[in-house]
Amino acid sequence: MRVSPLHASTLRETVAALRPPESQGREISDTVAALLADVCARGDEALVEATARLDFPGATLSTLTVPVERLQIAYDEADSTIVAALQTAKANCTFFHRHELTPDWEDVGAQGQRLGIRHLPVGRAGLYVPGGLGSYASTVIMNSVPALVAGVEELIICTPPRKDGSVNRSVLAAAHLMGIERVFCVGGAQAIAAMAFGTATIPRVDVICGPGNAYVMEAKRQVYGRVGIDSLAGPSEVLVVADATARPEWVAADLLAQEEHGSGAQAVLMAQSEEFVGAVAQAVGSLRVELEVERQRGEVGPQHDESRLWAFYPGPGEDFLSLAEELTNAYAPEHLEVQLADARAFLPRVRSAGAIFLGHHTPTAFGDYVAGSNHVLPTGGAARFSSPLSVETFRRRSSYVEVSVEAAERLTPPLATLADSEGFAFHRVSAEMRARGD
């Protein structure tokens, strides 16, 4: 853990240092562009070749699609506690996202024109679920629930196969729970290409969502505009703001939980005092020892990168809460934990954060899995201008206008003035014809 005092005068430089260096290279961009072009040109043939080369050597056209019966079997054979946990996550996430639905509206403007907004879901959405060593059933829940609440008619999943061609069974069980019937054993940039362009096997979608590695994110960036995307997510991050009422061992566990995301994940502590930082650092060390014992027993997975833990405390003469506020809004964290004596009093001071977790009993882990809020959040400071995954990611808004003869008569004079000032004479003419009834 890197520990240092924080000063308001150098806070911006400190935040800049927290951000990982840009690792996106020309090589990744070129590799992805070539894959996209190949899939666009050759479809399934390119998918099979890329899958065999990168994931499953035995890939064939028939292995690209997971039979729907396997989804049912995975669900039926899943541990009952896993199924119950997934059902809880689904129910709470559905409850949360239903509150995001905005009704259509129509009203009459000052000149008598009728104005309105219609909200329409996209027809098909594609969910990318990463592979690797982990199980990402929660990704299925978090990405599919807002799409289904929005009214999307069809969801499909692309997920990379393992070396033996299999797919994580909890992912398949979660897909069945969510009513998703089309799952494809394709990963990486080639999966994004397939969903963006469509192939004989994988249908083209309107929106692509879901996390992934640098190649997946670059592919989403390159296909954006042809299809919609949720976001371009970077390494996961948390900022914990803690005063003397927080429990050091709880804070330490939260920081280490963030570290488990790997791939450059970052955990930052803004503590009220240097003494509290010391207590957290000691707790981190103790928890690491305990975890290592479990690891040697084979009870937990491999060790994660320990280099992205930071801790700050106010420098001489600095006010803790003011400094915490400034750091929060400059860093704009994906996750913000507010572990203060009066956490709700700090909430109005937060202007930039993806998700906010209030109080000592609210670690980020609840939001990652079962509390109900979505865990797909803006990263890398993007919370300054973007929002978590929501129902609106999967809906479009159409405005409409209806002008009567009387409204046309009232609206045409100011329209003619503006159109003439911009040199658009036929804009004026088209309106005047309606006003005169020509």
C-alpha positions, -999 to 999 in steps of 0.1 A, spaced: 0 0 0 13 34 -10 8 60 18 12 97 17 -4 130 30 -27 148 7 -27 186 1 -54 206 -17 -27 225 -36 -14 193 -53 -46 173 -54 -50 175 -92 -15 162 -97 -22 134 -72 -53 123 -91 -34 123 -124 -8 100 -108 -36 76 -96 -47 71 -132 -29 42 -149 -8 51 -179 -25 47 -213 -17 12 -224 -38 12 -256 -12 7 -283 -13 8 -321 -8 -30 -321 -41 -37 -303 -59 -12 -325 -46 -28 -357 -52 -63 -345 -88 -55 -337 -94 -37 -370 -81 -67 -389 -104 -91 -369 -134 -68 -375 -127 -66 -412 -122 -104 -415 -155 -112 -397 -174 -86 -417 -161 -101 -449 -161 -138 -442 -186 -142 -413 -188 -176 -396 -157 -189 -414 -136 -161 -398 -152 -167 -364 -143 -204 -364 -107 -197 -374 -103 -170 -347 -119 -191 -320 -97 -221 -329 -66 -199 -329 -73 -180 -297 -96 -201 -275 -107 -236 -284 -85 -255 -309 -114 -278 -318 -138 -251 -328 -161 -258 -357 -192 -242 -371 -213 -265 -350 -196 -255 -317 -203 -218 -321 -238 -223 -308 -246 -236 -273 -277 -259 -276 -306 -244 -257 -310 -278 -239 -276 -272 -222 -289 -240 -207 -318 -259 -191 -296 -287 -179 -271 -262 -164 -299 -245 -145 -315 -278 -133 -281 -291 -121 -269 -259 -105 -264 -258 -67 -296 -246 -52 -278 -219 -32 -263 -205 -64 -298 -205 -81 -313 -187 -50 -285 -161 -50 -291 -155 -87 -328 -152 -82 -322 -126 -54 -299 -106 -76 -324 -107 -104 -353 -96 -82 -335 -67 -66 -320 -55 -99 -354 -56 -115 -369 -36 -86 -341 -10 -90 -343 -6 -128 -381 -4 -129 -378 29 -112 -358 42 -142 -387 38 -166 -398 72 -179 -433 75 -193 -441 89 -227 -457 124 -227 -476 147 -249 -486 184 -243 -497 215 -261 -472 243 -267 -478 280 -265 -488 284 -301 -511 254 -301 -487 228 -315 -487 193 -300 -454 180 -288 -444 147 -273 -418 120 -266 -421 83 -273 -397 58 -257 -390 26 -277 -367 -3 -268 -341 -16 -293 -351 -48 -310 -321 -70 -300 -292 -65 -276 -260 -85 -274 -243 -93 -240 -206 -101 -239 -197 -123 -209 -159 -127 -203 -143 -161 -199 -110 -168 -182 -107 -184 -148 -137 -167 -132 -175 -173 -133 -194 -143 -144 -230 -152 -138 -235 -118 -121 -226 -102 -154 -255 -119 -171 -279 -106 -145 -266 -71 -144 -266 -66 -181 -298 -84 -190 -321 -71 -164 -322 -34 -175 -325 -46 -211 -355 -67 -203 -371 -40 -181 -366 -17 -211 -386 -41 -232 -359 -55 -255 -374 -83 -274 -344 -105 -277 -311 -109 -259 -281 -130 -271 -249 -138 -253 -214 -143 -267 -188 -158 -243 -154 -173 -251 -151 -211 -248 -125 -227 -226 -97 -248 -241 -119 -278 -240 -148 -260 -257 -169 -258 -225 -187 -227 -211 -190 -219 -174 -222 -236 -162 -233 -209 -139 -233 -185 -168 -255 -209 -187 -278 -213 -157 -280 -175 -154 -289 -172 -190 -317 -197 -186 -329 -178 -155 -331 -146 -176 -350 -163 -204 -320 -160 -228 -320 -189 -253 -293 -179 -277 -257 -183 -264 -227 -184 -286 -192 -198 -278 -173 -169 -293 -151 -144 -274 -128 -115 -279 -130 -88 -306 -144 -114 -330 -175 -117 -309 -180 -80 -309 -176 -80 -347 -202 -108 -350 -228 -90 -330 -221 -57 -348 -221 -70 -383 -241 -102 -380 -232 -136 -395 -251 -166 -407 -250 -179 -371 -249 -149 -349 -275 -122 -356 -267 -85 -357 -277 -66 -326 -286 -30 -319 -267 -25 -287 -237 -43 -273 -230 -44 -236 -207 -62 -212 -171 -60 -199 -140 -74 -215 -103 -71 -220 -84 -44 -240 -92 -61 -273 -129 -63 -265 -130 -26 -254 -111 -16 -286 -136 -36 -307 -165 -19 -290 -149 15 -297 -144 7 -334 -179 -6 -340 -196 22 -321 -218 41 -345 -227 10 -364 -243 -3 -332 -248 12 -298 -226 3 -268 -229 6 -231 -195 22 -224 -157 17 -228 -148 4 -194 -113 4 -180 -99 -11 -148 -122 -12 -118 -117 13 -90 -130 22 -55 -125 52 -33 -131 47 4 -137 78 25 -133 69 62 -132 87 95 -123 74 130 -157 57 133 -149 32 106 -135 -2 114 -100 -7 99 -105 -44 92 -137 -37 73 -120 -10 52 -90 -33 46 -114 -61 34 -131 -36 10 -98 -25 -5 -87 -61 -10 -120 -70 -25 -114 -43 -51 -80 -58 -58 -96 -91 -67 -109 -76 -100 -73 -77 -113 -63 -62 -146 -51 -29 -130 -79 -26 -105 -73 2 -80 -83 8 -44 -79 42 -28 -84 52 8 -90 88 20 -87 85 58 -92 111 85 -58 105 101 -24 89 95 -31 66 125 -61 52 108 -42 45 77 -16 26 97 -44 5 113 -58 -3 79 -24 -12 65 -19 -36 94 -53 -52 88 -45 -55 51 -13 -74 60 -32 -97 84 -59 -105 58 -33 -113 32 -17 -138 56 -51 -154 62 -58 -155 25 -24 -171 18 -32 -199 42 -65 -205 24 -47 -203 -10 -22 -230 1 -52 -252 11 -66 -246 -24 -97 -229 -10 -92 -196 -30 -79 -186 -64 -45 -172 -74 -30 -141 -59 -38 -107 -74 -17 -77 -82 -9 -58 -49 5 -26 -65 -27 -6 -69 -35 2 -32 -32 38 -22 -39 56 11 -41 93 19 -46 114 50 -49 151 53 -16 171 53 -9 197 80 -36 223 81 -60 205 57 -97 199 65 -105 162 62 -141 165 48 -132 193 24 -103 174 11 -124 142 8 -150 161 -12 -124 176 -36 -107 142 -41 -140 125 -47 -151 149 -74 -117 151 -91 -111 114 -91 -147 106 -100 -145 70 -89 -164 40 -102 -173 30 -66 -174 54 -37 -177 41 -1 -186 67 25 -177 52 59 -183 83 81 -202 89 113 -228 107 92 -225 93 57 -257 108 44 -245 143 53 -216 138 29 -239 127 0 -248 162 -12 -211 170 -16 -206 141 -41 -210 153 -77 -190 127 -95 -192 90 -87 -206 59 -105 -222 43 -75 -222 55 -39 -222 32 -9 -233 49 23 -224 38 58 -202 13 75 -223 -17 66 -224 -10 29 -193 -24 11 -191 -23 -27 -196 -61 -27 -233 -57 -21 -236 -35 -52 -215 -59 -72 -239 -88 -66 -273 -85 -49 -283 -51 -35 -301 -42 -67 -281 -13 -82 -262 -21 -114 -225 -29 -112 -218 -18 -148 -204 17 -140 -183 44 -155 -145 40 -148 -114 61 -153 -130 94 -142 -159 90 -167 -184 95 -139 -178 132 -145 -199 129 -176 -215 95 -179 -238 72 -159 -242 35 -149 -258 10 -172 -295 16 -172 -328 11 -189 -320 41 -211 -290 22 -226 -315 0 -243 -342 26 -252 -345 53 -279 -365 84 -276 -384 98 -306 -399 133 -304 -430 141 -324 -447 173 -334 -482 179 -348 -491 214 -361 -526 226 -368 -534 254 -393 -539 278 -364 -505 268 -349 -488 272 -383 -501 307 -386 -486 316 -352 -453 298 -356 -445 309 -392 -435 346 -386 -407 337 -361 -397 308 -383 -394 330 -413 -373 355 -395 -348 328 -384 -348 310 -417 -341 342 -437 -313 352 -413 -296 319 -420 -302 320 -458 -327 290 -458 -354 305 -480 -373 273 -486 -376 266 -449 -396 298 -448 -416 289 -479 -425 254 -467 -439 270 -435 -457 298 -452 -475 274 -475 -490 257 -444 -499 290 -428 -517 302 -460 -533 268 -466 -518 266 -501 
